Amino acid sequence: MTADDASLQPTWCVNPFLQVHQSMDAQITPCCLYQGEAIGKTIDEYINSPKLQKLKTELLSGTQSAGCKKCWSIESVGLQSKRHRDNKTYQSRFQLLYHKKDLLEPNLNFAEYYIRLGNNCNLRCAICSDVVSTGWASENKKFGLPYRKKNNIRRNDPIWQHMLDHARYIKLIEFIGGEPLFINLPLQIEFLQKLIDMGVAKNIKLRYHTNGTKFNTDIALLWQYFKEVTVWISIDGLEQSFEYQRYPAKWSVLTTNINQFIDLASQYPNIKICTTCTVSVLNILELDTIINWFNTHGLPYHLNILESPVEYGLFSQEIELKQKILDCLSPIANLEIQHLVNNLLLAETKTQTQNLKSKLISMDQKRLLTYSECLLLANLLDS
């Protein structure tokens, strides 16, 4: 079956056909949200894996693959998933690549590469863990808890040479951490310079997901040679709330760096500065204020719905807390927030509220913080 004669099922997803997600432990999956077992340990193993063929078959036949449950969960409450966005972006590329070609035939020429550079990170964000943050790992080690060791992608990982060999087909490379502007900067600079020297940089988009506390001039000056560079800065709160959720970041450092990013974008029109806000029970009550701050500063934004840790999940709280949140948010006119409100009670109600309080108290004790002084949520939790 080719893309021309395929009757695409509602479950179809472009990502297993056009995307590679390289993790820091040399595991490769078709998407950054994929939760199934790794499909390959090297890029060649991934391309020829029976597991990848099985996943493609399931999605083409109308089966909701278990590894894709994050998208199914988001879609079940009426929200747009990564699958929706990526299908819209790459359907024409998918049809072009698989014109007169078997959909299950191995493909070498991927459009997108998601490179998780490692878990080295300078922050211990409340919604994160030692899996992708050495900051969290150091805290866990200090208090005698299990922790992951530092694990950054190596210079000799085959993915680097594979991307160079197939660079003419690449549309997007996304760098993820840890903190991508903190990890292996010489290696990143060397790789980007090779793409520039090959003459392909002008056809490739770059994307970074950063906590905004690091700004590196050497790497930033290379961005002007690429087709487009989007820097997504994660901001889940303002001022004191930001510092609590993105501990031990300082609001003043973030805003200084944002101004540097904005100045860079004003010099080079191919550079875009955007923001991501991960919506959780920790920040839902100030979401309207956060969005207003983004708009005031001319920063495009995307709202990401937190899935894990489940204790902080907006949709996984007890019905009593959900109702209190609804009462607070109902007067707000923002359509995105109202969409969340309208779906809040539709989602399955779990019993995470007591676990939420316990998790906050435990974290506060380790960091000598007090959530009631930083989060509006405290007014509902402690009432």
Secondary structure as GFF3:
##gff-version 3
##sequence-region A 1 383
A	DSSP	alpha_helix	15	18	.	.	.	ID=ss1
A	DSSP	beta_strand	19	22	.	.	.	ID=ss2
A	DSSP	beta_strand	28	29	.	.	.	ID=ss3
A	DSSP	alpha_helix	43	47	.	.	.	ID=ss4
A	DSSP	alpha_helix	50	61	.	.	.	ID=ss5
A	DSSP	three_ten_helix	66	68	.	.	.	ID=ss6
A	DSSP	alpha_helix	69	76	.	.	.	ID=ss7
A	DSSP	alpha_helix	82	97	.	.	.	ID=ss8
A	DSSP	beta_strand	112	116	.	.	.	ID=ss9
A	DSSP	alpha_helix	134	142	.	.	.	ID=ss10
A	DSSP	alpha_helix	158	165	.	.	.	ID=ss11
A	DSSP	three_ten_helix	167	169	.	.	.	ID=ss12
A	DSSP	beta_strand	172	176	.	.	.	ID=ss13
A	DSSP	alpha_helix	185	198	.	.	.	ID=ss14
A	DSSP	three_ten_helix	201	203	.	.	.	ID=ss15
A	DSSP	beta_strand	205	210	.	.	.	ID=ss16
A	DSSP	alpha_helix	217	220	.	.	.	ID=ss17
A	DSSP	three_ten_helix	223	225	.	.	.	ID=ss18
A	DSSP	beta_strand	228	234	.	.	.	ID=ss19
A	DSSP	alpha_helix	240	245	.	.	.	ID=ss20
A	DSSP	alpha_helix	251	267	.	.	.	ID=ss21
A	DSSP	beta_strand	271	279	.	.	.	ID=ss22
A	DSSP	three_ten_helix	284	286	.	.	.	ID=ss23
A	DSSP	alpha_helix	287	296	.	.	.	ID=ss24
A	DSSP	beta_strand	301	305	.	.	.	ID=ss25
A	DSSP	three_ten_helix	310	312	.	.	.	ID=ss26
A	DSSP	alpha_helix	319	329	.	.	.	ID=ss27
A	DSSP	alpha_helix	335	344	.	.	.	ID=ss28
A	DSSP	alpha_helix	353	367	.	.	.	ID=ss29
A	DSSP	three_ten_helix	371	373	.	.	.	ID=ss30
A	DSSP	alpha_helix	378	381	.	.	.	ID=ss31
###
